[in-house]
């Protein structure tokens, strides 16, 4: 900028000083001579200079006319020896007037160009200022919205912390209840063991009584008197009554044992349920805590990113403000310079305008003379071209005469050559037929491609219909052009076939026909064939161009197909992941069913164990089956947990693939939109840079908004799950 301003200032100074310098030279020469007869010349210089400075070309014409008038009036009073010198000085004064007028005209044009540039710069700066203010307002609005979102997230985090504390309190209460139930279970087990011990002692006593009775009966059968028999019978009755009492006590003890075992089973079931609930709550608590930790980390990251973006925006804002201040300073400098230049050269511009009209009149006269000279020059050129054409005709006639003389000498050789030429023409016609077949094949291929494109259009109505329609229309136009060219080539081939037939007929009648006329016909046919070959060559070139265009379109379609294939692959991966999830869900259902079956079998085995223990305490050896069933139950539980982990991993993979697919679809749509905008609009570098910045900010805002929405959805899910657990 400084170099150009210096150049412009130098030019203005040079042209502004050129006219006054020349006039001062002439004025000094006149004063140095100091003739009495030329007193009017300095006065004319003093009068004509401001006139030329004020009105430019018009002032020059006026000053020149006054100079001529004064010179004509005073010509008779000038001495003979001074007339030539005064005429030369008058010419020098006229030249000085012309130089001053033209120099001030040039200065005016330079000032006008500077004014236009300064006005354009001012408009550009004003537009930039408006755009900057608009973008600044948008950025402030976005920052305020982000701050509000941060406050909302912080309030949600506080609510989640309070909910976590509540859940921790609930977990402590549940743990206390679980410890109380465990103590109750231990006390019941101790009572059961005591009752079993008492039952065993009673059985031992009963067996001892039975043995004593048998011994007594065995002894007393041989040595018992009737009185003793009666006493023994009474004792036996008494013992039977005691046995009945003992049996009733045993039955009561067994019933008590059954009731205690039933209570034990019920307590165990309740304990299992409570354990499951505790495990579920602990898992949920761990999941919620993990999710909340992740949410906190993501929020911290977002906060750091927002702070970094805010710092960047502040830095950019400060840079833009500094640039704006610099631009305003430059604008002020330019406005001051423009005002000074206007004030300095408005008068000079007005003077140079007068001399401009006279120069325009001279220019018109010169232009008329130049046009007359051009007309004469064109006439001479036409005559030369006619003479050259006549010379070329004479040369052609001489060449034809020489060819005829040579042909008369070589009639027989020419006959064989003509036959060879006819054969070559037939071969060329066959080649043309082959080319026609190839072109028809190409047309068929293009029609097939058009059909495939139409099918793809039907299948891809949701993906960029307008672009594909344009491509199909272009291809249909290209196919129609090729079909038209094929029709033209077919017509040409028909004409060539007809001409070939006529040539063959003429070859049959060659012996009767003069060789000279035949040669002329062959020359004409060769000329027509050459013309047709040139037409075919042009058609081939056009076909090649169409093929290249078609290849470019096919490349674009291949790219789109590649992108669509990628999308389809991602969709297939998502479907596969969903299928795996369905299979894992089915496995989980099967595992749940197996768990329920095993639990029912376990309960049945426990019932059998209780019955066996009541009926026959000696059959407790079958407890190994129960232990094995318990082990199988634990194995199934471990498998169930493994399946749960696999299900969680697969769900994470599926979510990631869905996210990738979503991002790819967004990129694909953005790429299509960019291509459409590039085709429709043509932006400058500044507008492209601004558009890029706006897109980056929009993408960043969309990303932040999406992450915030996801986090809010996760938080709502956590809240709903916590509320369900509370209920």
KESE-647583 format. One line per 3 residues: number of its first residue (from 1); for each residue x, y, z of C-alpha. Coordinates in pm, 1 decimal. Each point is the difference from the previous one (the first is absolute). Layout:
BEGIN
NUM> X,Y,Z ~ ...
This chain:
BEGIN
1> 0.0,0.0,0.0 ~ 278.8,246.7,89.3 ~ 186.9,-63.2,-327.4
4> -312.0,54.9,-213.0 ~ -90.5,315.9,194.2 ~ 352.1,135.6,-53.2
7> -21.3,-75.0,-373.0 ~ -337.6,172.8,-29.1 ~ 124.6,301.9,196.4
10> 306.2,24.9,-223.2 ~ -214.4,-20.8,-313.2 ~ -232.9,269.9,130.5
13> 293.0,225.5,92.3 ~ 168.4,-60.0,-335.3 ~ -308.9,79.3,-208.5
16> -94.7,291.8,223.7 ~ 345.5,161.5,-40.4 ~ 51.4,-79.3,-369.2
19> -224.5,276.6,-143.5 ~ 108.7,279.3,237.1 ~ 366.5,-90.1,-60.8
22> -34.1,31.3,-379.8 ~ -194.5,326.3,28.7 ~ 262.7,141.0,238.9
25> 274.0,-89.4,-248.8 ~ -177.5,178.9,-284.1 ~ -80.2,295.5,226.7
28> 365.2,28.0,112.5 ~ 120.2,-14.6,-362.9 ~ -240.3,280.5,-95.2
31> 109.2,215.0,293.6 ~ 367.2,-59.3,-76.8 ~ -52.4,119.3,-359.1
34> -205.6,302.7,106.9 ~ -124.8,123.4,-341.8 ~ -246.2,286.0,-10.4
37> -198.3,-146.3,-288.9 ~ -71.9,-327.9,190.6 ~ -144.9,153.8,316.6
40> -332.8,-180.5,-51.4 ~ 159.7,-350.9,23.9 ~ 75.6,6.2,379.2
43> -346.1,143.1,60.2 ~ -152.1,-284.8,-201.8 ~ 206.2,-250.8,204.4
46> -126.2,150.0,325.2 ~ -360.5,-7.7,-127.2 ~ 10.5,-338.4,-179.3
49> 166.1,-199.6,277.0 ~ -286.5,35.7,255.8 ~ -253.4,-54.2,-280.7
52> 168.8,-332.1,-93.1 ~ 25.9,-90.8,368.3 ~ -371.1,71.0,59.3
55> -168.5,-139.5,-313.8 ~ 269.0,-240.8,-133.2 ~ -67.6,-74.6,-369.8
58> -261.6,272.1,-43.1 ~ 233.1,248.0,165.8 ~ 281.2,-113.4,-232.7
61> -221.9,63.0,-303.5 ~ -100.9,342.5,133.2 ~ 360.9,97.7,83.3
64> 121.1,-122.2,-340.8 ~ -273.4,195.0,-181.7 ~ 84.8,318.9,192.0
67> 370.1,-52.7,-77.9 ~ -73.8,-40.9,-371.3 ~ -227.1,306.0,3.7
70> 259.2,222.6,169.8 ~ 271.5,-130.6,-232.8 ~ -216.2,72.5,-304.9
73> -82.1,351.7,124.0 ~ 360.0,88.6,83.2 ~ 152.8,-173.7,-304.3
76> 4.8,316.0,-210.5 ~ 169.3,199.0,278.5 ~ 280.4,-255.4,54.4
79> 331.9,73.6,-172.4 ~ 114.2,-241.9,-267.4 ~ 306.8,-123.8,190.7
82> -214.0,-85.7,311.4 ~ -295.2,-168.6,-168.6 ~ 158.7,-345.3,-16.5
85> 118.2,20.3,362.4 ~ -343.5,108.5,124.9 ~ -166.8,-277.8,-202.8
88> 229.7,-255.3,168.2 ~ -70.2,143.3,342.8 ~ -373.2,-16.0,-72.3
91> 37.2,-367.4,-92.6 ~ 194.0,-58.7,326.6 ~ -273.8,176.0,198.3
94> -267.3,-212.8,-174.1 ~ 202.3,-311.1,79.3 ~ 28.7,109.4,366.0
97> -378.4,55.3,12.4 ~ -56.4,-348.4,-148.3 ~ 240.6,-159.2,248.0
100> -165.9,172.0,296.4 ~ -351.8,-97.5,-114.7 ~ 92.3,-362.6,-63.5
103> 203.1,-31.3,322.1 ~ -286.4,134.3,211.2 ~ -240.0,-231.7,-186.9
106> 223.5,-294.6,91.8 ~ 9.4,118.2,361.6 ~ -380.0,15.4,2.8
109> -26.2,-355.4,-131.4 ~ 245.9,-124.6,262.0 ~ -197.1,171.0,276.5
112> -323.7,-145.8,-136.1 ~ 148.3,-351.4,2.3 ~ 118.8,54.8,357.6
115> -347.8,116.6,99.3 ~ -157.4,-309.8,-155.8 ~ 248.0,-227.0,177.7
118> -53.7,173.8,333.5 ~ -380.0,-19.3,-36.2 ~ 19.8,-372.7,-87.5
121> 227.7,-60.1,297.0 ~ -236.2,188.7,227.1 ~ -297.1,-206.4,-120.0
124> 196.7,-322.7,46.3 ~ 104.4,103.2,348.8 ~ -356.9,93.4,89.6
127> -125.5,-337.1,-126.6 ~ 271.1,-178.0,197.5 ~ -91.9,201.0,308.3
130> -366.5,-98.9,-36.2 ~ 88.5,-367.6,-51.2 ~ 235.3,15.1,296.9
133> -270.0,149.6,221.0 ~ -250.4,-264.8,-110.1 ~ 246.7,-284.5,65.9
136> 93.7,158.2,334.6 ~ -365.6,13.0,104.0 ~ -49.2,-363.2,-101.7
139> 308.9,-104.9,194.9 ~ -121.8,188.4,307.7 ~ -338.5,-169.4,-28.1
142> 164.8,-340.9,-36.2 ~ 225.7,68.1,300.3 ~ -299.5,100.8,210.8
145> -189.6,-311.0,-108.8 ~ 301.1,-216.7,85.8 ~ 30.1,167.8,339.7
148> -367.8,-69.6,65.7 ~ 50.9,-363.0,-101.1 ~ 301.0,-24.4,234.0
151> -211.2,134.9,286.6 ~ -275.5,-249.7,-81.0 ~ 253.1,-284.4,-6.1
154> 146.0,113.2,332.0 ~ -345.3,3.8,158.5 ~ -66.5,-346.4,-142.3
157> 333.1,-122.6,141.7 ~ -97.2,134.1,342.7 ~ -333.9,-180.1,-22.7
160> 179.4,-320.1,-97.2 ~ 236.9,36.3,295.2 ~ -295.9,34.7,235.6
163> -164.0,-305.4,-158.8 ~ 325.3,-196.7,40.1 ~ 12.5,90.6,368.9
166> -359.8,-116.5,41.1 ~ 82.2,-327.2,-172.9 ~ 300.1,-50.0,227.0
169> -223.6,46.8,304.7 ~ -247.9,-252.2,-141.5 ~ 283.3,-246.5,-58.5
172> 112.1,35.4,361.7 ~ -355.9,-68.7,119.7 ~ -25.0,-307.0,-224.8
175> 335.3,-129.3,123.9 ~ -113.3,34.2,360.9 ~ -318.9,-192.1,-80.3
178> 204.8,-266.8,-174.7 ~ 228.4,-41.4,304.3 ~ -309.6,-28.9,225.4
181> -152.0,-269.3,-223.3 ~ 332.0,-187.2,-2.2 ~ 6.2,-0.1,383.2
184> -360.9,-128.4,5.9 ~ 93.0,-273.6,-245.7 ~ 293.3,-110.9,217.1
187> -222.0,-14.7,310.9 ~ -258.6,-209.3,-188.4 ~ 269.7,-236.7,-122.9
190> 123.1,-48.1,356.5 ~ -354.7,-81.9,114.2 ~ -35.7,-250.2,-285.7
193> 322.2,-175.0,98.3 ~ -116.0,-17.8,365.6 ~ -337.6,-147.6,-101.0
196> 171.6,-258.6,-218.3 ~ 229.5,-92.6,288.7 ~ -299.9,-40.0,232.7
199> -179.7,-213.8,-260.4 ~ 304.0,-227.8,-29.9 ~ 15.5,-38.0,381.9
202> -371.2,-89.9,10.4 ~ 47.3,-258.9,-273.4 ~ 290.0,-151.2,192.9
205> -212.5,-18.1,317.8 ~ -286.8,-162.9,-190.9 ~ 231.1,-258.3,-148.2
208> 146.4,-68.3,347.6 ~ -352.6,-47.3,143.0 ~ -90.5,-234.9,-283.5
211> 311.6,-207.3,61.6 ~ -80.2,-19.0,373.5 ~ -355.5,-107.6,-79.3
214> 121.0,-271.6,-233.9 ~ 249.1,-125.5,259.7 ~ -263.6,0.3,271.6
217> -249.6,-181.3,-219.3 ~ 262.1,-257.2,-94.1 ~ 87.0,-62.2,366.7
220> -349.5,1.5,140.4 ~ -166.3,-227.5,-249.7 ~ 145.5,-303.8,171.4
223> -0.5,113.0,364.7 ~ -300.0,221.0,40.0 ~ -291.9,-67.6,233.7
226> -346.5,130.8,-76.4 ~ 31.7,276.0,260.1 ~ 329.7,105.3,-144.9
229> -154.7,-19.8,-346.8 ~ -270.0,241.1,108.4 ~ 261.8,228.9,150.4
232> 202.8,-25.1,-318.3 ~ -305.8,68.8,-211.2 ~ -73.8,307.2,209.5
235> 364.7,105.2,-27.2 ~ -14.4,-57.1,-375.3 ~ -316.4,206.6,-18.5
238> 169.0,267.5,202.1 ~ 302.1,-20.0,-229.2 ~ -230.8,7.8,-303.3
241> -160.9,311.4,133.7 ~ 346.4,143.5,55.4 ~ 92.2,-102.7,-357.2
244> -314.5,164.9,-133.6 ~ 86.9,313.1,190.0 ~ 355.6,-17.4,-133.1
247> -128.2,-53.5,-354.1 ~ -231.9,297.1,35.9 ~ 293.4,203.8,125.7
250> 206.6,-124.7,-298.8 ~ -279.0,95.1,-239.1 ~ -17.6,343.3,156.3
253> 378.5,29.2,-22.5 ~ -9.8,-108.7,-365.6 ~ -275.7,251.3,-74.2
256> 203.5,263.5,177.3 ~ 301.6,-100.6,-211.0 ~ -208.9,16.6,-319.0
259> -133.1,341.4,96.2 ~ 349.7,117.1,91.5 ~ 141.0,-128.7,-332.7
262> -285.2,166.3,-189.7 ~ 78.2,322.7,179.7 ~ 366.7,-62.5,-75.0
265> -78.6,-43.9,-372.1 ~ -217.2,307.6,3.1 ~ 273.5,197.9,175.4
268> 258.6,-133.5,-245.4 ~ -220.4,103.3,-293.0 ~ -44.9,341.1,153.6
271> 374.5,18.7,58.9 ~ 67.3,-100.6,-361.2 ~ -246.7,260.7,-120.9
274> 155.2,260.7,223.9 ~ 347.6,-102.3,-119.1 ~ -114.4,31.0,-360.7
277> -156.6,335.3,75.4 ~ 317.7,109.7,175.7 ~ 213.8,-117.7,-289.0
280> -229.2,171.7,-250.1 ~ 2.0,318.6,204.7 ~ 376.5,-17.1,41.2
283> 42.0,-57.5,-374.8 ~ -241.5,280.2,-77.0 ~ 176.0,220.7,250.9
286> 337.0,-83.8,-157.1 ~ -141.2,58.8,-348.8 ~ -157.8,327.3,107.3
289> 316.3,107.5,175.5 ~ 207.5,-96.4,-305.1 ~ -240.2,181.7,-232.3
292> -2.9,301.9,225.7 ~ 379.8,-3.9,17.2 ~ 14.1,-21.1,-377.9
295> -257.4,278.3,-19.8 ~ 207.0,209.3,238.5 ~ 313.8,-67.6,-203.0
298> -177.3,83.3,-325.9 ~ -145.3,314.1,155.1 ~ 345.0,97.6,125.3
301> 142.3,-64.4,-345.7 ~ -280.8,200.0,-156.9 ~ 61.5,274.4,251.9
304> 371.7,3.5,-85.8 ~ -84.9,-4.1,-370.8 ~ -249.3,281.1,46.9
307> 253.3,199.5,197.7 ~ 262.2,-61.5,-269.8 ~ -247.2,96.7,-273.1
310> -100.3,309.2,198.1 ~ 365.8,94.9,41.4 ~ 55.0,-54.4,-372.4
313> -307.2,205.8,-79.7 ~ 119.0,275.3,231.0 ~ 344.2,-5.9,-166.5
316> -165.7,12.5,-342.9 ~ -227.1,277.2,120.4 ~ 298.9,199.6,125.8
319> 186.1,-60.1,-327.4 ~ -304.2,108.6,-199.4 ~ -37.1,309.9,218.8
322> 369.3,83.8,-55.1 ~ -44.7,-50.3,-375.1 ~ -312.3,213.9,8.7
325> 187.8,278.3,182.2 ~ 282.2,-21.8,-256.8 ~ -251.5,8.9,-283.4
328> -175.1,300.7,154.7 ~ 334.1,179.4,34.1 ~ 82.4,-81.2,-361.8
331> -344.4,119.6,-106.1 ~ 50.8,326.4,185.7 ~ 341.5,46.7,-163.0
334> -143.9,-74.5,-342.3 ~ -291.2,237.2,55.0 ~ 238.8,277.8,107.2
337> 218.2,-66.1,-302.7 ~ -303.4,-2.2,-228.5 ~ -124.5,328.9,144.8
340> 341.9,159.0,-42.9 ~ 34.4,-130.6,-355.0 ~ -350.8,120.6,-82.5
343> 71.5,343.5,137.9 ~ 332.2,21.2,-185.5 ~ -118.2,-120.1,-340.3
346> -365.1,91.6,-45.9 ~ 100.3,318.1,-179.4 ~ 250.8,-181.8,-219.1
349> -264.0,-257.6,-98.2 ~ -242.1,273.6,-104.6 ~ 266.9,164.9,-216.9
352> 103.1,-325.4,-165.7 ~ -361.1,-80.9,-97.6 ~ -0.2,286.7,-251.0
355> 302.1,-127.4,-190.1 ~ -147.8,-348.3,-6.3 ~ -277.7,91.2,-244.9
358> 241.1,140.9,-256.2 ~ 205.1,-317.4,14.3 ~ -317.4,-203.1,-45.9
361> -81.9,192.6,-317.5 ~ 353.3,-63.0,-132.4 ~ -36.4,-364.4,92.2
364> -325.7,-25.9,-199.5 ~ 163.9,149.2,-307.4 ~ 294.3,-236.4,26.7
367> -238.6,-290.4,44.2 ~ -187.8,90.7,-319.5 ~ 327.5,16.9,-192.4
370> 104.9,-335.0,142.6 ~ -331.7,-158.7,-105.7 ~ 43.8,133.7,-353.9
373> 350.5,-146.9,-11.9 ~ -132.3,-332.2,124.9 ~ -264.8,-11.8,-275.0
376> 268.2,63.3,-262.5 ~ 225.7,-262.4,155.3 ~ -283.8,-258.2,-2.9
379> -66.7,68.5,-365.9 ~ 368.2,-56.0,-78.7 ~ -3.3,-324.5,199.5
382> -308.3,-122.9,-188.2 ~ 172.0,67.7,-329.2 ~ 309.7,-188.0,117.8
385> -210.9,-298.1,112.4 ~ -177.7,-7.7,-337.2 ~ 335.1,2.2,-178.1
388> 130.6,-280.0,220.8 ~ -316.6,-202.0,-65.3 ~ 45.2,41.8,-375.6
391> 363.7,-109.1,31.9 ~ -102.5,-308.9,199.9 ~ -260.3,-87.2,-264.8
394> 262.7,31.9,-273.4 ~ 238.3,-218.0,199.7 ~ -273.1,-260.8,49.7
397> -73.6,1.0,-373.3 ~ 370.3,-47.3,-76.4 ~ 20.0,-286.2,250.2
400> -311.3,-163.4,-150.1 ~ 153.9,29.4,-348.5 ~ 322.5,-161.1,117.1
403> -196.6,-275.4,173.2 ~ -200.5,-63.7,-316.8 ~ 319.1,-28.9,-202.6
406> 144.4,-242.5,252.4 ~ -324.3,-194.1,9.6 ~ -0.8,-48.3,-376.1
409> 345.0,-154.8,26.9 ~ -100.5,-234.6,287.7 ~ -353.2,-117.9,-82.3
412> 54.2,-369.5,67.7 ~ 180.4,55.1,329.7 ~ -275.4,238.9,109.7
415> -262.7,-263.1,-78.3 ~ 157.1,-241.6,249.6 ~ 47.6,283.1,252.6
418> -367.5,88.6,-35.5 ~ -93.6,-359.7,69.9 ~ 218.6,4.5,311.4
421> -158.1,329.5,108.0 ~ -347.8,-144.5,-44.2 ~ 99.6,-303.0,206.5
424> 144.5,231.3,264.7 ~ -324.1,200.2,-0.4 ~ -199.7,-319.8,50.2
427> 229.2,-90.5,291.5 ~ -47.8,351.5,138.1 ~ -378.0,-39.9,-32.3
430> 17.9,-331.0,186.1 ~ 206.7,171.8,271.0 ~ -266.3,269.1,16.0
433> -261.7,-273.9,43.5 ~ 207.6,-143.2,285.3 ~ 27.4,346.3,155.7
436> -376.8,37.4,-37.1 ~ -51.2,-332.4,177.0 ~ 234.1,109.8,279.0
439> -183.1,330.9,28.9 ~ -333.3,-185.5,14.0 ~ 144.6,-222.5,273.0
442> 115.9,312.9,183.6 ~ -348.3,142.9,-38.4 ~ -150.9,-322.5,137.0
445> 246.8,11.6,290.9 ~ -88.1,361.9,65.6 ~ -371.0,-88.9,-8.7
448> 67.0,-283.1,245.5 ~ 192.4,242.6,220.7 ~ -291.9,240.3,-27.5
451> -237.9,-276.9,105.1 ~ 226.7,-88.9,293.0 ~ 10.9,366.4,96.6
454> -379.4,19.0,-18.0 ~ -20.8,-308.2,223.1 ~ 245.1,158.3,240.0
457> -210.6,316.5,-8.2 ~ -306.1,-201.7,100.8 ~ 194.2,-169.6,279.3
460> 169.1,321.3,120.2 ~ -285.9,248.5,11.0 ~ 94.6,101.8,350.3
463> 371.0,64.9,-84.9 ~ 68.5,303.7,-216.2 ~ -279.9,-37.0,-258.2
466> 70.7,327.9,-172.9 ~ 368.0,-75.2,-71.2 ~ -76.5,-346.0,-138.5
469> -280.7,139.7,-212.7 ~ 237.3,257.3,-144.9 ~ 254.9,-272.2,-75.6
472> -264.0,-221.2,-159.3 ~ -127.1,290.3,-208.9 ~ 355.4,78.6,-111.4
475> 54.7,-364.6,-88.2 ~ -330.4,-16.7,-185.1 ~ 99.1,312.9,-193.6
478> 338.7,-157.9,-73.9 ~ -171.3,-323.3,-109.6 ~ -239.4,194.7,-222.8
481> 294.2,186.0,-150.8 ~ 179.8,-329.2,-58.7 ~ -316.2,-147.9,-150.1
484> -27.2,301.9,-230.3 ~ 365.5,-43.2,-92.5 ~ -62.4,-371.3,-58.1
487> -292.2,88.1,-225.0 ~ 221.5,241.0,-193.1 ~ 274.4,-262.3,-27.0
490> -255.5,-260.1,-114.9 ~ -121.4,240.8,-265.7 ~ 359.4,57.6,-103.5
493> 59.9,-375.9,-14.4 ~ -313.4,-45.2,-211.4 ~ 130.4,267.3,-232.5
496> 339.8,-169.5,-3.4 ~ -161.7,-335.5,-80.1 ~ -194.5,156.7,-284.1
499> 314.9,166.2,-125.5 ~ 187.4,-329.2,34.7 ~ -267.8,-173.6,-207.1
502> 22.8,269.6,-264.0 ~ 379.3,-36.4,6.6 ~ -28.7,-375.0,-48.7
505> -236.1,55.1,-293.4 ~ 239.3,249.7,-144.2 ~ 287.6,-247.5,47.9
508> -194.0,-254.9,-204.7 ~ -40.5,256.1,-275.6 ~ 358.2,130.6,28.7
511> 112.0,-162.3,-322.5 ~ -263.5,192.6,-195.8 ~ 41.7,329.5,184.2
514> 289.7,237.3,-56.7 ~ 270.9,-10.7,264.7 ~ 12.7,378.6,34.6
517> -366.1,32.9,100.5 ~ 36.7,-299.6,234.8 ~ 300.5,159.5,166.8
520> -195.9,319.9,55.2 ~ -284.9,-200.3,154.3 ~ 242.0,-192.9,222.1
523> 160.6,327.2,111.6 ~ -344.6,137.4,83.9 ~ -89.5,-318.0,188.3
526> 326.7,8.3,190.6 ~ -70.6,361.2,91.8 ~ -349.2,-91.8,121.9
529> 139.8,-299.8,189.8 ~ 265.6,220.9,157.4 ~ -270.4,244.4,100.9
532> -201.0,-285.0,148.2 ~ 310.1,-127.0,179.0 ~ 57.1,346.4,145.3
535> -364.0,4.3,110.5 ~ 40.8,-346.3,154.8 ~ 321.4,115.6,168.4
538> -186.3,297.3,144.0 ~ -280.8,-230.6,110.0 ~ 258.5,-228.3,162.8
541> 150.8,300.9,176.9 ~ -343.9,104.2,122.7 ~ -67.9,-358.0,112.3
544> 337.0,-0.8,182.4 ~ -91.0,329.8,168.4 ~ -336.9,-142.9,98.3
547> 174.5,-311.8,128.9 ~ 237.8,213.1,204.7 ~ -297.0,192.1,141.2
550> -175.5,-329.2,64.7 ~ 316.5,-131.3,171.4 ~ 11.2,308.1,221.6
553> -366.5,-48.8,84.4 ~ 66.3,-367.6,64.4 ~ 289.1,93.4,228.4
556> -232.0,230.0,195.3 ~ -257.3,-278.8,12.6 ~ 269.6,-246.8,110.2
559> 95.7,234.9,280.9 ~ -360.3,29.2,104.5 ~ -41.7,-374.0,-29.3
562> 309.4,-42.1,216.7 ~ -147.7,233.3,257.8 ~ -332.9,-182.6,-23.7
565> 184.8,-333.1,33.0 ~ 170.1,132.4,312.0 ~ -337.1,107.3,135.4
568> -148.3,-338.9,-87.2 ~ 296.5,-175.0,165.6 ~ -56.0,206.4,312.9
571> -370.4,-80.3,-17.3 ~ 83.8,-369.1,-41.5 ~ 232.1,21.0,298.2
574> -279.2,165.5,197.7 ~ -243.5,-273.2,-108.2 ~ 254.0,-269.0,89.9
577> 52.0,163.3,337.4 ~ -375.5,15.4,48.2 ~ -27.5,-367.3,-97.2
580> 277.1,-86.4,246.4 ~ -186.1,201.7,262.1 ~ -319.4,-189.0,-78.7
583> 186.9,-331.1,25.4 ~ 157.9,110.7,328.1 ~ -343.9,104.2,126.2
586> -132.0,-343.4,-99.0 ~ 292.7,-161.4,180.6 ~ -75.1,216.5,301.7
589> -364.0,-106.6,-11.1 ~ 110.4,-362.3,-24.7 ~ 238.7,54.2,287.6
592> -279.8,158.4,204.2 ~ -224.4,-296.7,-77.3 ~ 280.7,-238.5,95.5
595> 55.4,198.3,319.4 ~ -369.4,-18.8,83.2 ~ -3.2,-374.0,-72.9
598> 308.2,-55.0,214.9 ~ -148.1,209.2,279.4 ~ -322.7,-205.6,-16.5
601> 205.4,-321.7,0.3 ~ 198.4,130.5,293.6 ~ -316.8,74.8,193.7
604> -136.9,-345.2,-84.4 ~ 323.4,-160.6,118.0 ~ -14.1,201.8,320.0
607> -355.7,-118.8,58.2 ~ 105.6,-358.1,-64.1 ~ 287.8,48.0,241.9
610> -234.4,130.2,266.2 ~ -239.6,-292.7,-54.2 ~ 285.5,-248.6,8.0
613> 137.2,156.5,317.1 ~ -341.9,-28.8,167.6 ~ -75.6,-348.4,-123.0
616> 340.3,-160.6,27.3 ~ 295.8,195.2,133.6 ~ 234.1,-273.5,-120.9
619> -60.3,94.1,-368.3 ~ 184.8,331.6,14.6 ~ 268.9,-133.1,-229.5
622> -198.2,137.6,-300.2 ~ 112.3,351.6,90.8 ~ 278.1,-34.9,-258.1
625> -263.6,34.0,-271.8 ~ -112.3,326.9,150.0 ~ 359.7,121.5,16.9
628> 48.3,-91.8,-366.6 ~ -323.4,177.1,-90.7 ~ 119.3,304.0,192.8
631> 329.3,-8.2,-189.6 ~ -185.8,-24.8,-331.3 ~ -213.5,291.9,109.0
634> 311.1,205.7,76.1 ~ 151.6,-94.0,-336.1 ~ -312.4,111.9,-177.5
637> 9.0,320.0,200.0 ~ 360.7,60.3,-110.3 ~ -98.0,-66.5,-361.3
640> -290.2,238.9,43.0 ~ 236.6,272.8,122.9 ~ 240.5,-68.5,-290.4
643> -289.4,31.9,-244.1 ~ -95.4,326.2,168.5 ~ 355.4,132.6,-49.8
646> -1.4,-111.9,-364.6 ~ -337.5,166.1,-49.9 ~ 133.9,326.0,146.0
649> 311.1,-15.8,-224.1 ~ -210.0,-69.0,-309.2 ~ -236.9,284.1,85.4
652> 299.3,236.6,34.9 ~ 135.8,-115.8,-340.3 ~ -343.6,46.9,-156.3
655> -30.8,351.4,142.1 ~ 345.7,86.8,-135.9 ~ -87.1,-134.4,-346.0
658> -325.5,195.1,3.9 ~ 188.5,315.5,90.2 ~ 254.2,-61.9,-278.7
661> -282.5,-63.2,-246.7 ~ -174.9,319.4,108.3 ~ 323.3,201.7,-36.5
664> 64.4,-150.8,-345.2 ~ -352.6,84.2,-115.0 ~ 44.8,357.0,124.6
667> 336.5,29.6,-182.2 ~ -154.6,-144.3,-317.2 ~ -288.5,248.5,11.9
670> 238.9,290.0,68.1 ~ 218.1,-107.5,-293.8 ~ -304.1,-9.5,-228.3
673> -115.5,342.9,121.2 ~ 348.1,144.4,-58.7 ~ 6.8,-142.6,-353.6
676> -343.6,148.2,-74.2 ~ 102.5,339.5,137.8 ~ 323.8,-5.4,-199.2
679> -195.0,-76.2,-316.6 ~ -261.3,269.2,64.0 ~ 205.3,277.3,158.3
682> 350.0,132.1,-51.5 ~ 148.0,151.3,313.4 ~ 303.4,219.4,46.8
685> 290.4,-90.4,229.2 ~ -121.6,229.0,280.5 ~ -353.9,-136.8,-15.3
688> 130.8,-357.7,-3.5 ~ 212.3,68.6,309.2 ~ -297.2,156.6,180.6
691> -223.4,-287.6,-106.1 ~ 260.3,-248.8,124.5 ~ 17.8,174.4,339.1
694> -378.9,6.2,25.8 ~ -20.1,-369.5,-87.4 ~ 264.7,-86.2,257.9
697> -189.4,192.0,268.4 ~ -327.1,-160.5,-109.4 ~ 154.5,-349.4,11.6
700> 149.7,70.0,342.5 ~ -336.2,128.3,124.6 ~ -180.7,-305.6,-145.1
703> 256.1,-231.1,160.6 ~ -38.9,169.0,339.0 ~ -378.1,-4.9,-33.7
706> -0.4,-372.4,-88.4 ~ 226.4,-86.0,291.5 ~ -217.2,205.5,235.3
709> -314.5,-175.7,-125.8 ~ 163.0,-341.9,46.5 ~ 108.5,87.4,351.7
712> -344.7,130.2,89.9 ~ -156.5,-321.2,-133.9 ~ 243.1,-207.4,207.1
715> -79.2,208.2,307.7 ~ -373.6,-39.9,-57.9 ~ 49.8,-376.3,-32.9
718> 192.9,-8.4,327.4 ~ -271.3,203.9,172.4 ~ -275.5,-231.1,-130.8
721> 188.2,-311.3,110.9 ~ 57.9,150.0,345.8 ~ -366.6,94.3,29.7
724> -103.5,-352.6,-101.5 ~ 230.8,-148.0,266.1 ~ -146.0,235.7,260.0
727> -351.7,-104.7,-94.7
